[in-house]
């Protein structure tokens, strides 16, 4: 993946399979997006994979975010804030507040498309945070 609608696959290549190892222990995954009304592509989207530790805590929390910059990324600050914590509403809301704005390399792209803080806010709203 290089940027929006651009991959590193050559014209004579086809991606036929992607494999991911299944998490160990009880786990769940979901993807939620806010679609663009015209294209139905995600304006912002969040994928979550959570493995529970058996005590109601997130042994492993992985969050992928699309649409917040020109390339997908992970919400590492939220992942770290939730790691090992009980996944209750207040803890999730507090962790979501750690989502920052894009790095300097993305600021020009963001300025041309949206308010730089809009994606962070929409990401939190999308997840009900």
C-alpha positions as CSV (number, residue, x, y, z in Angstrom):
1,X,0.0,0.0,0.0
2,X,1.4,3.3,-1.0
3,X,-1.4,5.8,-0.7
4,X,-5.1,6.2,-1.3
5,X,-6.2,3.8,-4.1
6,X,-2.5,3.1,-4.9
7,X,-0.7,-0.1,-4.2
8,X,2.8,-1.5,-4.9
9,X,1.3,-4.3,-7.0
10,X,2.3,-4.3,-10.7
11,X,-0.2,-4.3,-13.5
12,X,0.4,-8.0,-14.2
13,X,0.0,-9.1,-10.6
14,X,-3.1,-10.0,-8.6
15,X,-3.4,-10.3,-4.8
16,X,-5.2,-13.6,-4.2
17,X,-4.8,-14.2,-0.5
18,X,-3.9,-12.5,2.8
19,X,-3.4,-14.6,5.9
20,X,-3.4,-13.4,9.5
21,X,-2.7,-15.6,12.5
22,X,-5.7,-16.0,14.8
23,X,-5.2,-14.5,18.3
24,X,-4.8,-16.8,21.2
25,X,-7.6,-16.8,23.8
26,X,-11.0,-15.2,23.7
27,X,-11.0,-12.5,21.1
28,X,-13.2,-10.4,18.8
29,X,-12.8,-8.1,15.8
30,X,-14.9,-5.5,14.0
31,X,-14.6,-2.7,11.4
32,X,-16.8,0.4,11.4
33,X,-16.7,3.2,8.9
34,X,-18.4,6.5,8.1
35,X,-18.9,6.3,4.4
36,X,-18.5,9.1,1.9
37,X,-22.1,9.7,0.5
38,X,-20.9,9.7,-3.1
39,X,-18.3,6.9,-3.2
40,X,-19.4,4.9,-0.1
41,X,-15.6,4.6,0.6
42,X,-14.7,5.2,4.2
43,X,-14.2,8.9,5.2
44,X,-12.9,7.5,8.4
45,X,-12.9,3.9,9.6
46,X,-11.6,2.0,12.6
47,X,-10.8,-1.7,12.8
48,X,-10.4,-3.3,16.2
49,X,-9.0,-6.7,17.3
50,X,-9.3,-7.3,21.0
51,X,-8.0,-10.4,22.9
52,X,-9.3,-10.6,26.5
53,X,-7.1,-11.7,29.4
54,X,-9.8,-13.8,31.1
55,X,-10.4,-11.1,33.8
56,X,-12.3,-8.6,31.6
57,X,-9.2,-6.8,30.5
58,X,-7.7,-6.3,27.1
59,X,-4.6,-8.5,27.0
60,X,-4.1,-7.2,23.5
61,X,-5.9,-4.3,21.8
62,X,-5.0,-3.4,18.1
63,X,-6.7,-0.5,16.3
64,X,-6.3,0.4,12.7
65,X,-7.5,3.7,11.4
66,X,-8.3,4.5,7.8
67,X,-9.1,7.9,6.3
68,X,-7.4,10.0,9.0
69,X,-4.4,10.5,6.7
70,X,-3.2,9.5,3.2
71,X,-2.2,6.1,4.5
72,X,-3.8,3.8,7.1
73,X,-2.3,3.7,10.5
74,X,-2.6,2.4,14.0
75,X,-4.0,4.2,17.1
76,X,-1.0,3.1,19.2
77,X,-1.7,5.6,22.0
78,X,-5.2,4.1,22.4
79,X,-3.8,0.5,22.2
80,X,-1.3,1.3,24.9
81,X,-3.9,3.1,27.1
82,X,-6.2,0.0,27.0
83,X,-3.6,-2.7,27.3
84,X,-4.3,-4.8,30.4
85,X,-7.2,-2.5,31.5
86,X,-10.8,-3.6,32.1
87,X,-12.6,-2.6,28.9
88,X,-15.3,-0.5,30.5
89,X,-17.0,2.6,28.9
90,X,-15.0,5.1,30.9
91,X,-11.6,3.5,30.3
92,X,-12.4,3.3,26.5
93,X,-13.5,7.0,26.4
94,X,-10.3,8.1,28.3
95,X,-8.1,6.0,26.0
96,X,-9.8,7.5,22.9
97,X,-8.9,11.0,24.1
98,X,-5.2,10.1,23.4
99,X,-5.8,10.0,19.6
100,X,-3.7,12.8,18.2
101,X,-3.5,14.7,15.0
102,X,-1.5,13.5,12.0
103,X,2.3,13.9,12.0
104,X,4.0,16.8,10.2
105,X,4.3,14.8,7.0
106,X,0.5,14.5,6.7
107,X,-0.4,18.1,7.6
108,X,-0.3,19.5,4.1
109,X,-2.5,16.6,2.8
110,X,-4.9,17.1,5.7
111,X,-5.1,20.9,5.3
112,X,-6.2,20.4,1.7
113,X,-9.0,18.0,2.8
114,X,-10.1,18.7,6.4
115,X,-9.5,20.5,9.6
116,X,-6.6,18.5,11.1
117,X,-8.5,17.8,14.3
118,X,-11.6,16.7,12.5
119,X,-10.4,13.1,11.8
120,X,-9.5,12.6,15.5
121,X,-12.9,13.8,16.6
122,X,-14.7,11.7,13.9
123,X,-12.7,8.7,14.9
124,X,-13.9,9.1,18.5
125,X,-17.5,9.7,17.4
126,X,-17.4,6.8,15.1
127,X,-16.5,4.5,17.9
128,X,-19.0,6.1,20.3
129,X,-16.2,7.5,22.5
